[in-house]
Structures are given as C-alpha cells and as structure tokens.
Amino acid sequence: MWAYESVFYQIYPIGFCGAPRVNDGITVPRIRKVADWAEHIAKLGCNAVYFSPIFESDSHGYDTRDFRKIDCRLGTNKDFAAVCQTLHENGIKVVLDGVFNHVGRGFWAFRDVQEKKWDSPYKDWFHISFEGNSNYNDGFWYEGWEGHYELVKLNLKNPAVVQHIFDCIRLWVEEFDIDGLRLDVAYCLDKDFIRQLRAFCDSFGRDFFLVGELLHGDYNQFVGDQMLHSCTNYECYKGLYSSMNSLNLFEITHSLLRQFGPENWTLYRGKHLLDFVDNHDVTRIASILQNPKHLPLVYALQFGMPGIPCVYYGSEWGAKGEKHQGDDALRPSFDQPEWNDLTDWIAALAKAHRESKALCYGDFKQVVLTNKQCIWERIAEGERVLIAVNIDDQPYVAHFDAKCGQAVDLITGKLHDFGGGSELPPYSAFFWKCER
C-alpha cells in the first residue's frame, strides 16, 4: 500500500482558500490555489494530500448538500479535477474526506423529505419519526450527529443510501482520479457499511487507501483485513505534546510500547496508523508547546514513531492557532507558503522517513529512556534506525550497546561514532542508520 511509505499534508479547503464561512451560492474557483502550492508541498517531502470536506455544503463542509458537486465557494468539478491533475504531476496522491455518517439540512434528499413528508421516497434515508418534531419545526423528528441537528444522520443500513454513496465515490475516482478516502467520525459508522465500502474500493483493482477518524478505544475494531487500512492515532497525539510540556518522555514512549512494542500483548504492531501533532480540530502545535525549542523535536518524535506522518498546512513554518478562539482560528487562509528553519527540518524528516524501510515498517523498541531523553529502535528489512532525542537544555551522554561502531544520520548525512558514548547536545534529535 502506497500510503504506508507516504507523508501526508492536510488541507482544510474552505479555510485554506479563504472561502466564506457560510455558503453564499457564488461560484469562485478558489480551489485552484492548491495547485499553486503543489511545488511547496512536494518540496516539503509530502507525497499525499488529504483534503478536508470539499463538496457542496451549508457551511463548514461537514454539512454536505451534494456529494456529486464541488462546493461553489471553491469552484467547479472541472477546477478541482485540474488541481488533482497538478498534484499527481508533482507525485502527490489525493485523499478526500468522506463524510458519510451525516449530511447537512440542505442535502437534496432531506429537502425532499421536508417538502413531501411521508410521501418522500427518501424518508428512509434518515432516522425519522413523524410522531415528533425537530428544533427547526420540520413536522418530524430526526436523529442528528451527537445532538447537532444541523447534521442529519444517514441511515447506512438502507441499501439505497449505500448505493448512492458508492456511486459518488466512483464518480470521484473517474472525474478526479482520487487515491483514497478519510472517513469522518469513523467511530460512528456501521461496521457492515465499512466492510461493504472496503470491498467496493478494492474492486477498483488498485491500492485505494481508507483511513478512519478514530479517537480512543480499540482501533482493531475498525482497522484490519476487510476493514480500514488505517486510522488517526489520537491516543499518541496527546502524548506527543504532553511529553514535551511535562518534560516526561515516559508518556509517549510507554504509549508507543503499548501500541507497537515487542511484547505479545502489543495492540497494533504491523498496523500503520496516521499520526499528527495538530489538525483542523485542535490547537496548533506551535501554540500548545510551552517551550518553542521543543517544536522541531516534537516533529522528530512524530516522524520517528511507527505510523504515517501527517503535517497540517501552515504548521510546517510554525503557524499558531488556538482552539478556544474558534474553528476559524485553526483554519486560516495564508496568502502564500512560508519557508524557514522549521520547514527545512520537517522536509529533512520527511525525506528520511519516506526513504527508510525501518521508519515506514519497523517494529518499535525502547533503548534508552529518561524524563528528558529517549532513544528508540526501528528495524525492518535488514535496516536498523535509532531515533535519539534530547529535550533538555543541557547535553546528555547516552551509554548503551549500539550494536555497531558507526552510523549515518539520515537527517544530516553526517557520520556518528558510538565509541565512548553518544553525546546528545541540548534540544537535539538524530536518526542514526546502523548496520544490523
């Protein structure tokens, strides 16, 4: 699967393109801005873009009106097809947000129910009771997503609904040549629907990536054969920044040992979860870290841990944004991409990750661990990489059996000699490639 050797770049299109927060009905080809960033994304070392919602919606994108039409605030299907072509020409795969748990009140089939009530052929597309009423005085009650009644829950046990979704996915493949889907609130989706979706997407005859949004719980319920290929690793998201702020690398290391370690009870060894330090729903990493010098180091941990790294647009140069300021603060429009030392660092990490079988596929083992220092080991296909990180403001000398005399740092290309211990300067990180 191509995704297992990829680095993702997430874009929230409505914010990224500076579109109005509420659908104004005016068609403007703002999505073509992404094509202007293709060179930047490729230079960063990202070879896949995950688009948050892009289809016609009432407001923020997760309240879909029509899965068959690009949101007019972003342009037309033709505009987006041109963007996808440009991304593919730059060696970048395209993954779309599949918001299949719910739709907006403006969804065409729901509007038909509002108009015709019992006589609508689409009344069974939703969870509706004509014995009640909605907060909007529709004359019937319906189930909304987690109490949000602007988001109307779809009935995924209805074959007609499933067929409509599959027809739309086929349209996206044919019209945009997409390479996969990210499933919104996958933890809410009916597991039978996920199995049907996997079988349908496998029928395309090529690697078509399915990653689900999961928060906490047992990821094995959703990720595996006949299910999803991957899911969001929210369990380790918190551990990444919290380990930095509390100066306690035991937190993230123990979480990774629980997920991918060498013990028989390890939960997810062999699985490829999508890892991140921020996204469109949470405070940006540059705003949440208490020590700015930890910013490059948290990315070193992310790119060194098992999984598929994902970078959120703007965070590669240290953009800030806090959740308490509202969603718009997390989803801004930048006039053009920026490039600084942090961007250089992430680009080097991305290159090292994509070119290393150990980093893409390797098991996980703890070699050295203190509150402020860690050395992890990743091994796959005869390649052995040691990830060494020092988050302290003081140097640290690590004494351990490196099982080799010298190693090359995958980030800088410099040779490292293990004789006499390995000195880690203050606020430093290394990816040492050793001979087994």
C-alpha positions, 0 to 999 in steps of 0.5 A: 500500500502506497500510503504506508511509505507516504507523508501526508499534508492536510488541507482544510479547503474552505479555510485554506482558500479563504472561502466564506464561512457560510455558503453564499451560492457564488461560484469562485474557483478558489480551489485552484490555489492548491495547485499553486502550492503543489511545488511547496508541498512536494518540496516539503517531502509530502507525497499525499494530500488529504483534503478536508470536506470539499463538496457542496455544503451549508457551511463548514463542509461537514454539512454536505448538500451534494456529494456529486458537486464541488462546493461553489465557494471553491469552484467547479468539478472541472477546477478541482479535477485540474488541481488533482491533475497538478498534484499527481504531476508533482507525485502527490496522491489525493485523499478526500474526506468522506463524510458519510455518517451525516449530511447537512439540512440542505442535502437534496434528499432531506429537502425532499423529505421536508417538502413531501413528508411521508410521501418522500421516497427518501424518508428512509434515508434518515432516522425519522419519526413523524410522531415528533418534531425537530428544533427547526419545526420540520413536522418530524423528528430526526436523529442528528450527529451527537445532538447537532441537528444541523447534521442529519444522520444517514441511515447506512443500513438502507441499501439505497443510501449505500448505493448512492454513496458508492456511486459518488465515490466512483464518480470521484475516482473517474472525474478526479482520479482520487487515491483514497478516502478519510472517513469522518467520525469513523467511530460512528459508522456501521461496521457492515457499511465499512466492510461493504465500502472496503470491498467496493474500493478494492474492486477498483483493482488498485491500492485505494487507501481508507483511513478512519477518524478514530479517537480512543478505544480499540482501533482493531475494531475498525482497522484490519483485513476487510476493514480500514487500512488505517486510522488517526492515532489520537491516543499518541497525539496527546502524548506527543505534546504532553511529553514535551510540556511535562518534560516526561518522555515516559508518556509517549514512549510507554504509549508507543510500547503499548501500541507497537512494542515487542511484547505479545500483548502489543495492540497494533504492531504491523498496523500503520496508523496516521499520526499528527501533532495538530489538525483542523480540530485542535490547537496548533502545535506551535501554540500548545508547546510551552517551550518553542525549542521543543517544536522541531523535536516534537516533529522528530518524535512524530516522524520517528514513531511507527505510523504515517506522518501527517503535517497540517498546512501552515504548521510546517513554518510554525503557524499558531492557532488556538482552539478556544478562539474558534474553528476559524482560528485553526483554519486560516487562509495564508496568502502564500507558503512560508519557508524557514528553519522549521520547514527545512527540518520537517522536509529533512524528516520527511525525506528520511522517513519516506526513504527508510524501510525501518521508519515506514515498517519497523517494529518499535523498541525502547533503548534508552529512556529518561524524563528528558531523553529517549532513544528508540529502535526501528528495524525492518528489512535488514535496516536498523534506525535509532531515533535519539532525542534530547529535550533538555537544555543541557547535553546528555551522554547516552551509554548503551550497546549500539550494536555497531561502531558507526552510523549515518544520520539520515537527517544530516548525512553526517557520520556518528561514532558510538565509541565512548558514548553518544553525546546528545547536545541540548534540544537535539534529535538524530536518526542514526542508520546502523548496520544490523 
